[in-house]
Amino acid sequence: MIVRIVHLHIVSERIADFEAFVLPRMARIRMQAGCQKVDLLTGQQGHFFTLSHWDAEKDLEAYRQSSLFAEIWPTVKPWFAAKAEAWTTTLNPE
C-alpha cells in the first residue's frame, strides 16, 4: 500500500472557495478504484494536506488520469500561493 501526501498552500482570499469545492468531492475520490482512504488536513492559515491511501501506485496514477482529477486540479491550481508539493510513500506494516 502507498500513501500519497500532497501539500497545498492556498491564497487566503480563496480558502473558503477551496474548502467548499474540495470537501464535497472527497467521497468521490474515496470511491476511486484502489483508494482505501483520503483525508484533508488543515495546517497553518492556507496550508492544506491530503493523505490518500492506495492499494498500488497504478491505482493512484489511474486516479490522476481520471475525469474527477481533471475536474478538481484545474479548478484549485489557480488558487495556489505556491507550487504544490507531493510525496508518494510506502506504508510499513505494523
N, C-alpha and C positions, 0 to 999 in steps of 0.2 A: 504494500500500500504506500502511496505517496501523499504528501501534504504540500499543498501549494500555498505559499504565503505571499500576499501582494500588499504593498504599502501604497496608499493613495493620499496625496496631500491636496485637498480641495480648497479653492479660494473661499474666503469667509462669506462673501455675498452669495455663494451657490451651495452652501452646506445644506440648507433646508431642501433645496431642489434635489440635491444628490440623495439625501435620505428618502425623500418622497418617491423618487424614481427607482432606486435600487431595492429598498426593503420589500416592496410588493413582488419583486422578481426573484427573490431568494428561494422561494418554494419551487419555482420553475427550474432554477439551477439544480436544486436537490433532486429533481426528477430526471436529470440527465443520466444516461447510461453510465454506470461505473462510479457515480458520485455517491459517496456514503454520508457526507455531511458537509455543510458550508455555513460559516458564521461570519457576521460583520461585526468587527470590534471597533470601538471608538477610543481614540487616544487623545492627545492634546488637541486644542482647537483646530479643526480642519484636517486632522490626521485620522485616517481610517485604515483598517487592515482586514483583508479577507483571508480566512483559513478554510481551505477546502480539502477534503479527504477523497482520494480517488483510488479505485482498485488498481489502476495502472496508468502509466504516462500516456498510453494510447487513448485512454478514456478522456483525460484532460485535453489532449490535442483535438479529439473529436468535438468536445465542447467548444474549444477555441475556433473551430471551423463552422460552428452551428449558426443558425439564423438567430438564436437567442443572444449569443455573444455579439453578433453583428448588429443587434438592436441596442445592446447595452453599451458597448465600448465607444462607438462614435458619439453617443449622446453625452457620456460623462467625461470623455477625454478633454473637451474644451474647458471644463471646469477645473482642471488640474492647476495647482500653483507650482508644481514641479513634476518632472518626469516620474512616472510610476516605477516602482522597484518590485521585482518578483524573484522568488526563490522556490525551487522545487526540491523537496527534501524527502527522505525515506523515513517512514515511521518504524521505529525499532520495536519489536515485540517485547512485551513485559516479561 
